Amino acid sequence: MATTALVTGFKKLLKRHRRNDALSERVRRTLVRTLYTQPTSLAIGAINGIVSTAIAAYVSDSPSIFIASMILSVIAIARVVAALGLSPDDQGRSTRQLEVVYEVGAFSYAFVIGCVAAMTLVMEAGAAVEVLMIANAMCYGVGICARNAGRPVIALGQLLLVVFPVFVAALIIGTLPFLFLALNMLLLIPAMASITMNVFKVLRDSIGSAETSARLAEKMRVLARTDVVTGLSNRAGLNHDMVEKLMDVADDKMLALFWLDLDRFKEVNDLLGHPVGDKVLTEIAARLTEVSPDGASVSRFGGDEFIVFCEVADRRESERLASEIHAEIMRPVRINGERMEIHASIGIALLPDDGVDADTLMQNADLALYHAKVNGRKQTCFYDKSMSRDLARRRELEAELRIAIQRDELSIFFQPIVDLETGRIRTFEALIRWFHPQKGELRPDEFIPVAEETGVIVTLGNWITAQAAKAAAQWPDHVTVAVNLSPLQIKAPGAALGIMNALREAKLDPSRLELEVTESLFLDDHGATESFIAELSSIGVRFALDDFGTGYSSLGYIQKYPFSKIKVDRSFVSGPDVGKKTDAIIHAVAELGSKLEMEIVAEGLETIEQVRSVRSAGCTLGQGYYFSRAVPDYLAAMLLAQEDEDGQARQAIA
């Protein structure tokens, strides 16, 4: 009856254990791993069992105990070999297989050592042998509960199999001490079961918490590397992918980095709103993912920039892939009923040709992208070493230009704009000159683009306006001054206020200042431009449209903005293609100016024939070397003084 109750209680314990053991397979695998993590302790226990049973067999001189000792030795050795030969990290073996292998050896060993202990009691092998084997069996049963607490079924199963034969032997002997021993065996099971289950729960909870933390950490890691709008990798994800690809690239393969920038994407956000812009980005992301080769890393670098990083066989394959990317992006996008055409500029750098590490590769691809945009956008540009030299040159010029402004190394020269009827100077155009202390005179087309790219043009433009206004304040009231403005300067915060301050400090009438703007200003037109022109026009500042005919010439600009002067580009006057067509264009522009009461300036006049031609075409003003080169402010004042003297002389003669 006692045995039946013991078995029944153990079955209930197993059912409760299975019901509560709702662990994931990975956590269970971790617990099973604990069975195999200490083969040394298993080997020590095996040696102890083999020696103890061998001593019991030798002292008792019992064939039965000797046979049992031999069986135990075989089992013990097999267990050690299995523990050393099987790895819980081997994914080819299931968790259940590892458990079964361990259970067979553990249960066999426990039962045999329990039987040997029981046999020494029943066969009265001697007090010393009985104490040796009982102590060995009980210590094994108790110790195994702690060692194998990660799998309570195995731990308690071993304890039961060790205790049960001794329990039965004690009942068979039936003396009072042995009956009390049986009672102790009976009480040992629930006591050790409680301890084992407590250890198991702590172990399980710890592993479960670690598993949960690992999952959360992995989720956070994925989120940290993922762009929330497109679902592509972000910068962190790109860096991770690049490191992995750089480590695994084959010697005969190349890696290509495609850096894409969507052209004029800001207009989508400004006109249609950011939600629509996000949908466009998501669509572009999907197209890039589809067209990119298998294994490519596609990421959103930020804003409207994307990067595709992949393995290619050679440069020709990267060219083909760039062409496919262009074609895929250029397919019309339809969002909320709106049909849009998206274009992109692409810069490409190749490893190992253009760099052997991620930073260099990205820097060179960015340089290539810059050149693609400067060359007109909608283009693909491969990195070339000359780009790095150009970059170094631009950075050097930027630093020197900032210093030049502080040290007053820059000068303002003035080129006259002459009335073609009277020959008198009507306006001086302010032109900047830079006389470098070591490099000599630097042309404006060398440093002005650098100033525009770096934002120095804003400071430089304000300085030019202030200096030009101060010089003009010393001239006769009928002479005006013209200053070229960069689109960046116009769109900078407080641009109009800077112009007003320059006029106020120079005490120059606003009507004597002409601001020349090019048509490129209106390509990215927005409210700042319109407000700038309106605010300054309201106080009398005049505006001229410069380089007319070279860009996206539109009569809409002339109609919308209060231009008082149009400057016909020099290419129509003295360029290589001058002829009947250019003459007809000049005639048309001059007639337009006459109808709209605008002055028409012909630039680039170098000969008297050119002067006569543009005058007969209807141009009212002329500018060029025929009249004068750009001169310092003191020479400009001398020209005006000489002109005034000549005028007075003519009046005296008359």
Secondary structure, DSSP 8 states (H G I E B T S, - for coil): -HHHHHHHHHHHHHHHHHHH----HHHHHHHHHHHHS-HHHHHHHHHHHHHHHHHHHHHHT-HHHHHHHHHHHHHHHHHHHHHHH--TT-TTS-HHHHHHHHHHHHHHHHHHHHHHHHHHHHTT--HHHHHHHHHHHHHHHHHHHHHTTTSHHHHHHHHHHHHHHHHHHHHHH--HHHHHHHHHHHHHHHHHHHHHHHHHHHHHHHHHHHHHHHHHHHHHHHHHTB-TTTSSB-HHHHHHHHHHHHHH--TT-EEEEEEEEETTTHHHHHHH-HHHHHHHHHHHHHHHHHHS-TT-EEEEEETTEEEEEEEESSHHHHHHHHHHHHHHHHS-EEETTEEE---EEEEEEEETTT-SSHHHHHHHHHHHHHHHHHTTSS-EEE--HHHHHHHHHHHHHHHHHHHHHHHT-EEEEEEEEEETTT--EEEEEEEEEEEETTTEEE-HHHHHHHHHHHTHHHHHHHHHHHHHHHHHTTS-TT-EEEEE--HHHHHSTTHHHHHHHHHHHHT--GGGEEEEEEGGGGTT--HHHHHHHHHHHTTT-EEEEEEETSSS--HHHHHHS-EEEEEE-GGGTTSTT-SHHHHHHHHHHHHHHHHHT-EEEE----SHHHHHHHHHHT--EE-STTT---EEHHHHHHHHHHHHHHHHHHHHH-
